[in-house]
Amino acid sequence: MKNLKVSHKVFEKHILAGIFPIFKKVGRTSAKTLEELKENLKQVVATFHSCRSLPALLSGTKSYHAVAILGVETDTDNASGKALKEMPYDHITLDKLERCLKDYKGYIWQKPPLYSSLKVCGKRASDLARLGQNVDIEPREVYAESVECTSFTAPKFEIRVQCGGGFYVRSLIRDIGRGLGTCAHTSELLRTSQGPFTLSDCLQEHQWTVGNVNDSIQRHAWKVKKYLDSVFSTYRKRIDDW
């Protein structure tokens, strides 16, 4: 989901103020996806006061399905990057993998990928890395509710992750590889839920029309409100406890 302030021309297209989820194809950037969506609608994903709710939604609980490859680590921590090192992985068993995954549940310290949208000195880390500049990103504390192996056939394994905001699955898989005494990278990654939304809620590219957007906004309005009420209630409780 992305947001952008819009003019009163929104009424000319009769798009309701609200939030709706869309599906982003593998290999396409969020910026490119948003451009194509705007071209289809001549408008935006979240409008007016709804834009203010996006940070709460985007920082909420997320779920992912990821496919990892053992034995190769890349500079981007995924399959698009350049191989940095290769290591044997024949000592890895399902039991060893599952025991290793337990170390990455709860609050952990995680170093984000070098190629990421995080800002370093006001610029995206990925842009600086592509320019050949040395980029140092400090580890930060993140939270994983669950990390489960769903399939293992070396060198490939698949995991299901439920985590909080700021968590990088690419970093997780990189660190799992290192924790197993080898290395690893992410070959496929799919976000299966974000806050109150799941994949089944998302509009596919062929559904990006004004009518479908309005229907999605209306259909999910109560779900979004209920979720945000829960988030803000939790924040208020934490403040009171503090």
MDAnalysis code that builds the backbone (N, CA, C; Angstrom):
import MDAnalysis as mda
import numpy as np

u = mda.Universe.empty(726, n_residues=242, atom_resindex=np.repeat(np.arange(242), 3), trajectory=True)
u.add_TopologyAttr("name", ["N", "CA", "C"] * 242)
u.add_TopologyAttr("resid", np.arange(1, 243))
u.add_TopologyAttr("resname", ["MET", "LYS", "ASN", "LEU", "LYS", "VAL", "SER", "HIS", "LYS", "VAL", "PHE", "GLU", "LYS", "HIS", "ILE", "LEU", "ALA", "GLY", "ILE", "PHE", "PRO", "ILE", "PHE", "LYS", "LYS", "VAL", "GLY", "ARG", "THR", "SER", "ALA", "LYS", "THR", "LEU", "GLU", "GLU", "LEU", "LYS", "GLU", "ASN", "LEU", "LYS", "GLN", "VAL", "VAL", "ALA", "THR", "PHE", "HIS", "SER", "CYS", "ARG", "SER", "LEU", "PRO", "ALA", "LEU", "LEU", "SER", "GLY", "THR", "LYS", "SER", "TYR", "HIS", "ALA", "VAL", "ALA", "ILE", "LEU", "GLY", "VAL", "GLU", "THR", "ASP", "THR", "ASP", "ASN", "ALA", "SER", "GLY", "LYS", "ALA", "LEU", "LYS", "GLU", "MET", "PRO", "TYR", "ASP", "HIS", "ILE", "THR", "LEU", "ASP", "LYS", "LEU", "GLU", "ARG", "CYS", "LEU", "LYS", "ASP", "TYR", "LYS", "GLY", "TYR", "ILE", "TRP", "GLN", "LYS", "PRO", "PRO", "LEU", "TYR", "SER", "SER", "LEU", "LYS", "VAL", "CYS", "GLY", "LYS", "ARG", "ALA", "SER", "ASP", "LEU", "ALA", "ARG", "LEU", "GLY", "GLN", "ASN", "VAL", "ASP", "ILE", "GLU", "PRO", "ARG", "GLU", "VAL", "TYR", "ALA", "GLU", "SER", "VAL", "GLU", "CYS", "THR", "SER", "PHE", "THR", "ALA", "PRO", "LYS", "PHE", "GLU", "ILE", "ARG", "VAL", "GLN", "CYS", "GLY", "GLY", "GLY", "PHE", "TYR", "VAL", "ARG", "SER", "LEU", "ILE", "ARG", "ASP", "ILE", "GLY", "ARG", "GLY", "LEU", "GLY", "THR", "CYS", "ALA", "HIS", "THR", "SER", "GLU", "LEU", "LEU", "ARG", "THR", "SER", "GLN", "GLY", "PRO", "PHE", "THR", "LEU", "SER", "ASP", "CYS", "LEU", "GLN", "GLU", "HIS", "GLN", "TRP", "THR", "VAL", "GLY", "ASN", "VAL", "ASN", "ASP", "SER", "ILE", "GLN", "ARG", "HIS", "ALA", "TRP", "LYS", "VAL", "LYS", "LYS", "TYR", "LEU", "ASP", "SER", "VAL", "PHE", "SER", "THR", "TYR", "ARG", "LYS", "ARG", "ILE", "ASP", "ASP", "TRP"])
u.atoms.positions = np.array([
    [0.827, -1.189, 0.000],
    [0.000, 0.000, 0.000],
    [0.869, 1.250, 0.000],
    [0.428, 2.246, -0.749],
    [1.172, 3.494, -0.827],
    [0.198, 4.659, -0.663],
    [0.706, 5.841, -0.319],
    [-0.174, 6.970, -0.139],
    [0.383, 8.201, -0.837],
    [-0.533, 9.134, -1.170],
    [-0.138, 10.362, -1.844],
    [-1.251, 11.370, -1.646],
    [-0.894, 12.619, -1.339],
    [-1.911, 13.663, -1.200],
    [-2.469, 14.016, -2.571],
    [-3.774, 14.299, -2.617],
    [-4.406, 14.588, -3.896],
    [-5.219, 15.868, -3.797],
    [-5.570, 16.418, -4.962],
    [-6.368, 17.636, -5.018],
    [-7.841, 17.268, -5.008],
    [-8.706, 18.289, -5.101],
    [-10.146, 18.052, -5.089],
    [-10.632, 17.395, -6.369],
    [-9.739, 17.169, -7.326],
    [-10.127, 16.474, -8.534],
    [-10.560, 15.042, -8.244],
    [-10.274, 14.567, -7.021],
    [-10.692, 13.231, -6.656],
    [-12.185, 13.057, -6.831],
    [-12.964, 14.128, -6.599],
    [-14.407, 14.020, -6.704],
    [-14.862, 13.858, -8.149],
    [-14.058, 14.340, -9.090],
    [-14.419, 14.206, -10.487],
    [-14.425, 12.746, -10.908],
    [-13.586, 11.945, -10.260],
    [-13.514, 10.526, -10.578],
    [-14.399, 9.704, -9.642],
    [-14.974, 10.372, -8.615],
    [-15.872, 9.720, -7.677],
    [-15.197, 8.573, -6.915],
    [-13.937, 8.768, -6.578],
    [-13.251, 7.775, -5.752],
    [-13.456, 8.153, -4.287],
    [-13.885, 7.200, -3.503],
    [-14.141, 7.444, -2.099],
    [-12.840, 7.617, -1.327],
    [-12.932, 8.354, -0.210],
    [-11.773, 8.465, 0.678],
    [-11.653, 7.162, 1.447],
    [-10.495, 6.564, 1.413],
    [-10.333, 5.311, 2.133],
    [-9.044, 4.599, 1.783],
    [-8.932, 3.382, 2.250],
    [-7.732, 2.573, 2.071],
    [-8.111, 1.243, 1.440],
    [-7.289, 0.786, 0.511],
    [-7.519, -0.533, -0.080],
    [-6.182, -1.172, -0.431],
    [-6.102, -2.491, -0.360],
    [-4.851, -3.201, -0.647],
    [-4.763, -3.615, -2.107],
    [-3.540, -3.646, -2.638],
    [-3.310, -4.121, -4.001],
    [-2.192, -5.153, -3.991],
    [-2.125, -5.957, -5.040],
    [-1.090, -6.972, -5.157],
    [0.045, -6.444, -6.017],
    [1.292, -6.563, -5.514],
    [2.475, -6.118, -6.249],
    [3.193, -7.334, -6.814],
    [3.414, -7.346, -8.111],
    [4.073, -8.465, -8.759],
    [5.524, -8.594, -8.309],
    [6.011, -9.817, -8.325],
    [7.411, -10.087, -7.982],
    [8.330, -9.382, -8.979],
    [9.359, -8.721, -8.468],
    [10.320, -8.053, -9.332],
    [9.968, -6.628, -9.687],
    [8.789, -6.175, -9.312],
    [8.366, -4.803, -9.598],
    [8.461, -3.980, -8.326],
    [9.036, -2.791, -8.412],
    [9.177, -1.948, -7.230],
    [7.828, -1.376, -6.820],
    [7.753, -0.966, -5.558],
    [6.521, -0.338, -5.067],
    [6.231, 0.953, -5.814],
    [7.282, 1.720, -6.102],
    [7.112, 2.993, -6.812],
    [6.540, 2.763, -8.213],
    [7.068, 1.766, -8.912],
    [6.582, 1.455, -10.253],
    [5.146, 0.968, -10.221],
    [4.825, 0.156, -9.221],
    [3.454, -0.340, -9.077],
    [2.495, 0.809, -8.842],
    [2.892, 1.750, -7.997],
    [2.035, 2.893, -7.704],
    [1.831, 3.757, -8.942],
    [2.893, 3.949, -9.722],
    [2.769, 4.735, -10.952],
    [1.742, 4.111, -11.897],
    [1.797, 2.792, -12.037],
    [0.881, 2.103, -12.938],
    [-0.550, 2.156, -12.410],
    [-0.681, 2.056, -11.097],
    [-2.010, 2.157, -10.494],
    [-2.603, 3.541, -10.716],
    [-1.801, 4.578, -10.493],
    [-2.260, 5.954, -10.702],
    [-2.638, 6.192, -12.154],
    [-1.882, 5.589, -13.058],
    [-2.194, 5.740, -14.473],
    [-3.544, 5.114, -14.786],
    [-3.825, 3.977, -14.157],
    [-5.119, 3.319, -14.364],
    [-6.267, 4.138, -13.785],
    [-6.046, 4.686, -12.585],
    [-7.116, 5.365, -11.870],
    [-7.079, 6.883, -12.013],
    [-5.884, 7.388, -12.376],
    [-5.634, 8.826, -12.360],
    [-5.801, 9.376, -10.946],
    [-5.686, 8.489, -9.959],
    [-5.832, 8.887, -8.562],
    [-4.874, 8.070, -7.702],
    [-5.241, 7.766, -6.451],
    [-4.295, 7.156, -5.518],
    [-4.888, 6.020, -4.710],
    [-4.005, 5.378, -3.908],
    [-4.425, 4.228, -3.122],
    [-5.124, 4.626, -1.829],
    [-4.656, 5.672, -1.175],
    [-5.311, 6.176, 0.021],
    [-5.499, 7.672, -0.162],
    [-6.665, 8.189, 0.232],
    [-6.955, 9.587, -0.047],
    [-7.313, 10.360, 1.214],
    [-6.980, 11.669, 1.195],
    [-7.323, 12.603, 2.260],
    [-6.897, 12.091, 3.634],
    [-7.830, 12.130, 4.629],
    [-7.474, 11.759, 5.994],
    [-7.044, 10.308, 6.125],
    [-7.400, 9.472, 5.149],
    [-7.030, 8.058, 5.221],
    [-5.523, 7.871, 5.162],
    [-4.811, 8.815, 4.516],
    [-3.351, 8.711, 4.428],
    [-2.723, 8.699, 5.816],
    [-3.366, 9.367, 6.755],
    [-2.811, 9.450, 8.103],
    [-2.846, 8.095, 8.812],
    [-3.713, 7.209, 8.350],
    [-3.839, 5.901, 8.989],
    [-2.826, 4.891, 8.477],
    [-2.199, 5.193, 7.340],
    [-1.300, 4.220, 6.727],
    [-0.114, 3.822, 7.613],
    [0.549, 4.761, 8.310],
    [1.674, 4.331, 9.152],
    [1.289, 3.266, 10.163],
    [0.099, 3.388, 10.774],
    [-0.352, 2.396, 11.751],
    [-0.585, 1.048, 11.091],
    [-1.116, 1.076, 9.874],
    [-1.354, -0.168, 9.151],
    [-0.045, -0.822, 8.720],
    [0.869, -0.008, 8.206],
    [2.122, -0.534, 7.666],
    [3.085, -0.997, 8.756],
    [2.934, -0.460, 9.953],
    [3.826, -0.858, 11.046],
    [3.247, -2.016, 11.846],
    [2.066, -2.473, 11.464],
    [1.424, -3.559, 12.191],
    [1.979, -4.920, 11.823],
    [1.314, -5.949, 12.292],
    [1.741, -7.325, 12.060],
    [1.689, -7.684, 10.582],
    [2.749, -8.373, 10.127],
    [2.837, -8.822, 8.740],
    [3.127, -10.312, 8.716],
    [2.695, -10.969, 7.653],
    [2.999, -12.383, 7.472],
    [3.636, -12.590, 6.105],
    [4.598, -13.503, 6.039],
    [5.308, -13.774, 4.788],
    [5.451, -15.278, 4.570],
    [5.538, -15.631, 3.294],
    [5.995, -16.969, 2.909],
    [7.274, -16.752, 2.116],
    [8.337, -17.434, 2.511],
    [9.631, -17.223, 1.859],
    [10.269, -18.544, 1.478],
    [10.978, -18.524, 0.353],
    [11.770, -19.667, -0.104],
    [13.234, -19.261, -0.013],
    [14.039, -20.102, 0.615],
    [15.460, -19.798, 0.814],
    [16.332, -20.867, 0.176],
    [17.527, -20.449, -0.204],
    [18.515, -21.358, -0.789],
    [19.773, -21.353, 0.080],
    [20.148, -22.518, 0.546],
    [21.358, -22.662, 1.348],
    [22.598, -22.702, 0.461],
    [23.728, -22.294, 1.019],
    [25.011, -22.454, 0.335],
    [25.508, -21.264, -0.439],
    [24.661, -20.232, -0.613],
    [25.076, -19.033, -1.360],
    [24.548, -17.788, -0.649],
    [25.441, -16.818, -0.403],
    [25.031, -15.528, 0.156],
    [25.282, -14.448, -0.892],
    [24.347, -13.510, -1.024],
    [24.474, -12.463, -2.035],
    [24.525, -11.083, -1.396],
    [24.947, -10.089, -2.170],
    [25.057, -8.734, -1.625],
    [23.695, -8.096, -1.359],
    [22.646, -8.586, -2.004],
    [21.297, -8.057, -1.783],
    [20.485, -8.944, -0.855],
    [21.026, -10.080, -0.483],
    [20.353, -11.088, 0.341],
    [19.181, -11.745, -0.376],
    [19.084, -11.538, -1.694],
    [18.091, -12.269, -2.478],
    [18.716, -12.735, -3.796],
    [17.888, -13.344, -4.633],
    [18.406, -13.971, -5.847],
    [18.866, -12.981, -6.906],
    [18.511, -11.710, -6.768],
    [18.887, -10.715, -7.777],
    [20.309, -10.207, -7.609],
    [20.925, -10.522, -6.460],
    [22.230, -9.959, -6.166],
    [23.409, -10.782, -6.657],
    [24.582, -10.241, -6.418],
    [25.840, -10.895, -6.796],
    [26.283, -11.810, -5.668],
    [26.692, -13.020, -6.020],
    [27.136, -13.980, -5.012],
    [28.390, -13.477, -4.310],
    [28.353, -13.461, -2.989],
    [29.505, -13.023, -2.195],
    [30.335, -14.200, -1.716],
    [29.657, -15.295, -1.410],
    [30.381, -16.485, -0.968],
    [29.506, -17.721, -1.129],
    [30.176, -18.855, -1.228],
    [29.499, -20.142, -1.300],
    [30.099, -21.062, -0.245],
    [29.230, -21.825, 0.403],
    [29.674, -22.721, 1.472],
    [28.909, -24.042, 1.397],
    [29.496, -25.128, 1.885],
    [28.788, -26.410, 1.886],
    [27.591, -26.376, 2.843],
    [26.600, -27.181, 2.542],
    [25.386, -27.207, 3.358],
    [24.915, -28.637, 3.635],
    [25.718, -29.615, 3.261],
    [25.288, -31.002, 3.396],
    [25.156, -31.462, 4.848],
    [25.621, -30.662, 5.800],
    [25.481, -31.016, 7.209],
    [24.146, -30.557, 7.787],
    [23.357, -29.818, 7.001],
    [22.095, -29.273, 7.495],
    [20.999, -30.323, 7.396],
    [20.288, -30.525, 8.501],
    [19.127, -31.418, 8.534],
    [17.901, -30.615, 8.949],
    [16.733, -31.202, 8.770],
    [15.502, -30.522, 9.178],
    [15.518, -30.230, 10.670],
    [16.005, -31.173, 11.454],
    [16.058, -30.977, 12.899],
    [16.950, -29.792, 13.258],
    [18.123, -29.701, 12.628],
    [19.031, -28.574, 12.892],
    [18.395, -27.250, 12.484],
    [17.696, -27.257, 11.357],
    [17.043, -26.040, 10.881],
    [15.968, -25.592, 11.857],
    [15.131, -26.502, 12.298],
    [14.034, -26.139, 13.194],
    [14.558, -25.650, 14.541],
    [15.647, -26.241, 15.015],
    [16.246, -25.770, 16.267],
    [16.841, -24.376, 16.097],
    [17.404, -24.119, 14.929],
    [17.977, -22.798, 14.648],
    [16.898, -21.730, 14.593],
    [15.737, -22.066, 14.023],
    [14.660, -21.088, 13.879],
    [14.180, -20.555, 15.223],
    [14.305, -21.365, 16.275],
    [13.862, -20.930, 17.601],
    [14.639, -19.713, 18.096],
    [15.868, -19.545, 17.585],
    [16.693, -18.403, 18.003],
    [16.204, -17.084, 17.417],
    [15.281, -17.151, 16.476],
    [14.853, -15.930, 15.786],
    [13.397, -15.576, 16.078],
    [12.865, -16.126, 17.155],
    [11.524, -15.777, 17.591],
    [11.587, -14.791, 18.744],
    [10.601, -13.913, 18.823],
    [10.594, -12.888, 19.856],
    [11.388, -11.667, 19.424],
    [11.901, -10.918, 20.373],
    [12.695, -9.733, 20.063],
    [14.136, -10.143, 19.754],
    [14.624, -9.709, 18.602],
    [15.987, -10.037, 18.184],
    [16.644, -8.787, 17.604],
    [17.974, -8.822, 17.537],
    [18.711, -7.755, 16.865],
    [18.978, -8.180, 15.427],
    [18.664, -7.293, 14.508],
    [18.761, -7.637, 13.089],
    [19.393, -6.488, 12.302],
    [20.343, -6.833, 11.441],
    [20.955, -5.837, 10.570],
    [20.222, -5.843, 9.231],
    [19.592, -4.730, 8.851],
    [18.854, -4.667, 7.586],
    [19.770, -4.917, 6.388],
    [19.194, -5.333, 5.265],
    [19.993, -5.557, 4.056],
    [20.664, -4.274, 3.584],
    [21.822, -4.419, 2.989],
    [22.536, -3.265, 2.427],
    [21.683, -2.612, 1.347],
    [21.044, -3.422, 0.532],
    [20.167, -2.902, -0.517],
    [18.750, -2.838, 0.043],
    [18.419, -1.687, 0.613],
    [17.109, -1.483, 1.216],
    [16.718, -0.015, 1.047],
    [15.481, 0.289, 1.418],
    [14.984, 1.669, 1.275],
    [15.302, 2.525, 2.490],
    [16.001, 1.966, 3.459],
    [16.365, 2.735, 4.650],
    [17.249, 3.912, 4.281],
    [17.088, 5.011, 4.996],
    [17.853, 6.218, 4.714],
    [19.152, 6.247, 5.516],
    [20.229, 6.578, 4.832],
    [21.538, 6.775, 5.450],
    [22.026, 8.142, 5.024],
    [22.204, 9.043, 5.990],
    [22.591, 10.435, 5.682],
    [21.625, 11.055, 4.670],
    [20.351, 10.745, 4.818],
    [19.331, 11.353, 3.967],
    [19.125, 10.688, 2.621],
    [19.881, 9.633, 2.331],
    [19.749, 8.952, 1.036],
    [19.457, 7.472, 1.253],
    [18.792, 6.862, 0.263],
    [18.480, 5.444, 0.363],
    [19.768, 4.615, 0.369],
    [19.803, 3.651, 1.279],
    [20.995, 2.799, 1.383],
    [21.286, 2.084, 0.069],
    [20.233, 1.641, -0.627],
    [20.432, 0.928, -1.889],
    [21.051, 1.820, -2.954],
    [20.671, 3.100, -2.983],
    [21.245, 4.025, -3.960],
    [22.732, 4.242, -3.697],
    [23.081, 4.375, -2.426],
    [24.483, 4.567, -2.069],
    [25.306, 3.317, -2.399],
    [24.716, 2.146, -2.136],
    [25.427, 0.894, -2.418],
    [25.684, 0.730, -3.910],
    [24.713, 1.106, -4.733],
    [24.885, 0.986, -6.184],
    [25.945, 1.940, -6.718],
    [26.190, 3.014, -5.972],
    [27.228, 3.965, -6.359],
    [28.609, 3.511, -5.870],
    [28.627, 2.386, -5.198],
    [29.893, 1.857, -4.718],
    [30.364, 2.452, -3.413],
    [29.513, 3.194, -2.728],
    [29.905, 3.807, -1.470],
    [29.766, 2.811, -0.321],
    [30.607, 2.974, 0.677],
    [30.515, 2.126, 1.866],
    [29.317, 2.562, 2.699],
    [28.445, 1.613, 2.980],
    [27.224, 1.901, 3.736],
    [27.217, 1.052, 4.998],
    [27.083, 1.699, 6.122],
    [27.047, 0.984, 7.395],
    [25.680, 1.189, 8.030],
    [24.888, 0.124, 8.092],
    [23.564, 0.177, 8.700],
    [23.631, -0.533, 10.048],
    [23.276, 0.169, 11.086],
    [23.350, -0.397, 12.425],
    [22.243, -1.429, 12.644],
    [22.543, -2.496, 13.385],
    [21.494, -3.461, 13.742],
    [20.424, -2.781, 14.578],
    [19.218, -3.304, 14.517],
    [18.136, -2.737, 15.307],
    [17.247, -3.855, 15.828],
    [16.522, -3.554, 16.878],
    [15.674, -4.568, 17.490],
    [14.356, -4.696, 16.726],
    [14.006, -5.920, 16.371],
    [12.757, -6.201, 15.663],
    [12.075, -7.371, 16.366],
    [10.857, -7.668, 15.933],
    [10.084, -8.696, 16.623],
    [9.489, -9.698, 15.646],
    [9.625, -10.988, 15.956],
    [9.015, -12.060, 15.167],
    [8.086, -12.859, 16.073],
    [6.828, -12.863, 15.736],
    [5.849, -13.635, 16.498],
    [6.066, -15.128, 16.280],
    [6.356, -15.499, 15.034],
    [6.592, -16.909, 14.730],
    [7.452, -17.056, 13.485],
    [8.266, -18.100, 13.472],
    [9.080, -18.462, 12.307],
    [8.993, -19.986, 12.197],
    [8.338, -20.469, 11.152],
    [8.101, -21.905, 11.029],
    [8.574, -22.422, 9.678],
    [9.210, -23.581, 9.704],
    [9.621, -24.236, 8.466],
    [8.433, -25.007, 7.905],
    [8.116, -24.798, 6.640],
    [6.996, -25.489, 6.008],
    [7.461, -26.537, 5.001],
    [8.749, -26.472, 4.614],
    [9.283, -27.439, 3.651],
    [10.803, -27.408, 3.704],
    [11.422, -28.587, 3.573],
    [12.885, -28.655, 3.566],
    [13.351, -29.764, 2.630],
    [14.037, -29.372, 1.575],
    [14.713, -30.293, 0.667],
    [15.979, -29.581, 0.231],
    [17.077, -29.869, 0.936],
    [18.325, -29.135, 0.704],
    [18.689, -29.115, -0.798],
    [19.116, -27.936, -1.293],
    [19.473, -26.721, -0.542],
    [18.299, -25.767, -0.290],
    [17.080, -26.177, -0.625],
    [15.941, -25.258, -0.505],
    [15.142, -25.547, 0.761],
    [14.730, -24.467, 1.430],
    [13.753, -24.623, 2.504],
    [12.779, -23.450, 2.448],
    [11.602, -23.666, 2.986],
    [10.560, -22.647, 2.973],
    [10.123, -22.353, 4.395],
    [9.845, -21.085, 4.671],
    [9.414, -20.688, 6.004],
    [8.198, -19.771, 5.933],
    [7.448, -19.791, 7.023],
    [6.325, -18.874, 7.205],
    [6.669, -17.989, 8.389],
    [6.579, -16.680, 8.199],
    [7.004, -15.719, 9.220],
    [5.871, -14.760, 9.550],
    [5.647, -14.539, 10.823],
    [4.729, -13.502, 11.280],
    [5.550, -12.540, 12.126],
    [5.561, -11.271, 11.759],
    [6.488, -10.335, 12.404],
    [5.889, -8.943, 12.510],
    [6.613, -8.073, 13.188],
    [6.194, -6.687, 13.335],
    [6.848, -5.795, 12.299],
    [6.614, -4.494, 12.411],
    [7.168, -3.533, 11.471],
    [8.686, -3.465, 11.551],
    [9.319, -3.133, 10.412],
    [10.767, -2.987, 10.378],
    [11.532, -4.282, 10.248],
    [10.824, -5.403, 10.155],
    [11.467, -6.714, 10.078],
    [11.775, -7.056, 8.625],
    [13.012, -7.525, 8.366],
    [13.408, -7.923, 7.016],
    [13.580, -9.438, 6.948],
    [12.750, -10.091, 6.143],
    [12.857, -11.538, 5.977],
    [14.167, -11.891, 5.273],
    [14.627, -11.033, 4.365],
    [15.917, -11.272, 3.710],
    [17.047, -11.367, 4.728],
    [17.018, -10.476, 5.712],
    [18.038, -10.507, 6.766],
    [17.894, -11.755, 7.618],
    [16.651, -12.124, 7.894],
    [16.396, -13.318, 8.687],
    [17.018, -14.546, 8.032],
    [16.761, -14.733, 6.747],
    [17.285, -15.907, 6.049],
    [18.798, -15.865, 5.953],
    [19.361, -14.689, 5.733],
    [20.828, -14.538, 5.746],
    [21.392, -14.997, 7.090],
    [20.754, -14.549, 8.178],
    [21.239, -14.878, 9.515],
    [21.002, -16.346, 9.865],
    [19.906, -16.915, 9.374],
    [19.659, -18.344, 9.593],
    [20.780, -19.158, 8.951],
    [21.149, -18.791, 7.720],
    [22.244, -19.486, 7.046],
    [23.519, -19.444, 7.861],
    [23.855, -18.271, 8.359],
    [25.070, -18.123, 9.161],
    [24.961, -18.919, 10.466],
    [23.762, -18.905, 11.050],
    [23.560, -19.640, 12.293],
    [23.683, -21.146, 12.125],
    [23.481, -21.616, 10.902],
    [23.586, -23.037, 10.607],
    [25.002, -23.434, 10.189],
    [25.912, -22.480, 10.196],
    [27.278, -22.774, 9.808],
    [27.475, -22.837, 8.308],
    [26.614, -22.161, 7.581],
    [26.741, -22.068, 6.128],
    [26.313, -20.656, 5.733],
    [25.684, -20.495, 4.616],
    [25.136, -19.194, 4.220],
    [23.855, -19.447, 3.442],
    [23.085, -18.380, 3.201],
    [21.796, -18.551, 2.528],
    [21.316, -17.221, 1.979],
    [20.388, -17.297, 1.033],
    [19.740, -16.089, 0.523],
    [18.276, -16.401, 0.213],
    [17.495, -15.361, 0.072],
    [16.072, -15.492, -0.240],
    [15.883, -15.584, -1.745],
    [15.194, -16.618, -2.192],
    [14.942, -16.756, -3.633],
    [13.534, -16.321, -4.009],
    [12.583, -16.431, -3.081],
    [11.207, -15.981, -3.320],
    [10.655, -15.422, -2.023],
    [9.850, -14.368, -2.144],
    [9.254, -13.760, -0.949],
    [7.869, -13.226, -1.291],
    [6.899, -13.623, -0.497],
    [5.513, -13.195, -0.720],
    [4.911, -12.740, 0.600],
    [4.430, -11.495, 0.633],
    [3.733, -11.018, 1.824],
    [2.294, -11.518, 1.758],
    [1.893, -12.283, 2.748],
    [0.565, -12.891, 2.727],
    [-0.467, -12.137, 3.560],
    [0.003, -11.244, 4.425],
    [-0.937, -10.395, 5.169],
    [-0.223, -9.144, 5.646],
    [-1.006, -8.092, 5.837],
    [-0.493, -6.813, 6.345],
    [-1.605, -6.182, 7.158],
    [-1.402, -6.108, 8.485],
    [-2.464, -5.565, 9.320],
    [-3.737, -6.375, 9.142],
    [-4.850, -5.727, 8.808],
    [-6.125, -6.440, 8.666],
    [-6.312, -7.101, 7.304],
    [-5.384, -6.878, 6.368],
    [-5.550, -7.370, 5.006],
    [-4.808, -8.687, 4.760],
    [-5.397, -9.527, 3.908],
    [-4.745, -10.746, 3.455],
    [-4.673, -10.713, 1.928],
    [-4.009, -11.688, 1.347],
    [-3.873, -11.731, -0.114],
    [-5.223, -11.739, -0.817],
    [-6.194, -12.417, -0.226],
    [-7.510, -12.501, -0.868],
    [-8.206, -11.148, -0.935],
    [-7.769, -10.188, -0.112],
    [-8.353, -8.845, -0.122],
    [-7.764, -7.968, -1.227],
    [-6.600, -8.332, -1.735],
    [-5.856, -7.448, -2.634],
    [-6.429, -7.414, -4.050],
    [-6.461, -6.215, -4.611],
    [-6.879, -6.055, -6.001],
    [-5.724, -6.428, -6.924],
    [-5.979, -7.352, -7.844],
    [-4.987, -7.708, -8.853],
    [-4.954, -6.612, -9.927],
    [-3.895, -6.619, -10.728],
    [-3.690, -5.546, -11.700],
    [-4.886, -5.347, -12.627],
    [-5.518, -6.424, -13.060],
    [-6.653, -6.296, -13.977],
    [-7.897, -5.758, -13.286],
    [-7.841, -5.618, -11.953],
    [-8.983, -5.112, -11.190],
    [-8.830, -3.651, -10.788],
    [-7.784, -2.994, -11.270],
    [-7.525, -1.619, -10.875],
    [-8.430, -0.648, -11.637],
    [-9.691, -0.601, -11.237],
    [-10.658, 0.333, -11.822],
    [-11.309, 1.119, -10.697],
    [-11.902, 2.253, -11.037],
    [-12.555, 3.089, -10.030],
    [-13.642, 2.316, -9.309],
    [-14.438, 1.558, -10.058],
    [-15.521, 0.796, -9.440],
    [-15.005, -0.231, -8.441],
    [-13.964, -0.961, -8.814],
    [-13.409, -1.966, -7.912],
    [-12.752, -1.334, -6.694],
    [-12.104, -0.173, -6.897],
    [-11.476, 0.528, -5.773],
    [-12.529, 0.956, -4.768],
    [-13.607, 1.585, -5.245],
    [-14.671, 2.022, -4.334],
    [-15.292, 0.838, -3.596],
    [-15.504, -0.248, -4.316],
    [-16.059, -1.441, -3.689],
    [-15.126, -1.975, -2.605],
    [-13.815, -1.971, -2.889],
    [-12.837, -2.456, -1.923],
    [-12.807, -1.568, -0.685],
    [-12.835, -0.259, -0.885],
    [-12.818, 0.689, 0.237],
    [-14.026, 0.469, 1.135],
    [-15.201, 0.343, 0.521],
    [-16.422, 0.150, 1.303],
    [-16.431, -1.199, 2.009],
    [-15.948, -2.225, 1.309],
    [-15.973, -3.582, 1.851],
    [-15.039, -3.738, 3.050],
    [-13.925, -2.989, 3.035],
    [-12.922, -3.154, 4.086],
    [-12.965, -2.064, 5.152],
    [-13.871, -1.109, 5.018],
    [-13.907, 0.034, 5.939],
    [-14.046, -0.403, 7.393],
    [-14.968, -1.313, 7.659],
    [-15.187, -1.736, 9.044],
    [-13.981, -2.511, 9.572],
    [-13.391, -3.353, 8.711],
    [-12.224, -4.138, 9.119],
    [-11.050, -3.215, 9.456],
    [-10.847, -2.178, 8.649],
    [-9.763, -1.225, 8.892],
    [-10.003, -0.476, 10.193],
    [-11.242, -0.016, 10.408],
    [-11.567, 0.729, 11.624],
    [-11.353, -0.134, 12.865],
    [-11.817, -1.371, 12.807],
    [-11.671, -2.270, 13.941],
    [-10.203, -2.516, 14.255],
    [-9.397, -2.682, 13.209],
    [-7.963, -2.920, 13.402],
    [-7.283, -1.699, 14.004],
    [-7.569, -0.523, 13.454],
    [-6.933, 0.695, 13.958],
    [-7.349, 0.992, 15.393],
    [-8.612, 0.736, 15.725],
    [-9.068, 0.924, 17.106],
    [-8.270, 0.036, 18.048],
    [-7.998, -1.191, 17.598],
    [-7.229, -2.126, 18.413],
    [-5.794, -1.652, 18.589],
    [-5.198, -1.148, 17.497],
    [-3.819, -0.658, 17.553],
    [-3.698, 0.531, 18.505],
    [-4.598, 1.499, 18.341],
    [-4.527, 2.700, 19.181],
    [-4.847, 2.391, 20.638],
    [-5.717, 1.415, 20.867],
    [-6.040, 1.013, 22.232],
    [-4.821, 0.401, 22.905],
    [-4.062, -0.392, 22.138],
    [-2.844, -0.998, 22.667],
    [-1.807, 0.072, 22.994],
    [-1.655, 1.054, 22.094],
    [-0.711, 2.143, 22.336],
    [-1.076, 2.923, 23.594],
    [-2.375, 3.216, 23.752],
    [-2.809, 3.980, 24.907],
    [-2.543, 3.206, 26.204],
    [-2.750, 1.885, 26.170],
    [-2.503, 1.061, 27.347],
    [-1.027, 1.066, 27.701],
    [-0.169, 0.977, 26.691],
    [1.263, 0.987, 26.951],
    [1.694, 2.301, 27.592],
    [1.123, 3.410, 27.084],
    [1.453, 4.729, 27.637],
    [0.992, 4.829, 29.079],
    [-0.222, 4.331, 29.352],
    [-0.762, 4.372, 30.727],
    [0.100, 3.530, 31.661],
    [0.523, 2.338, 31.164],
    [1.355, 1.465, 32.000],
    [2.715, 2.108, 32.277],
    [3.219, 2.824, 31.260],
    [4.507, 3.466, 31.423],
    [4.453, 4.600, 32.441],
])
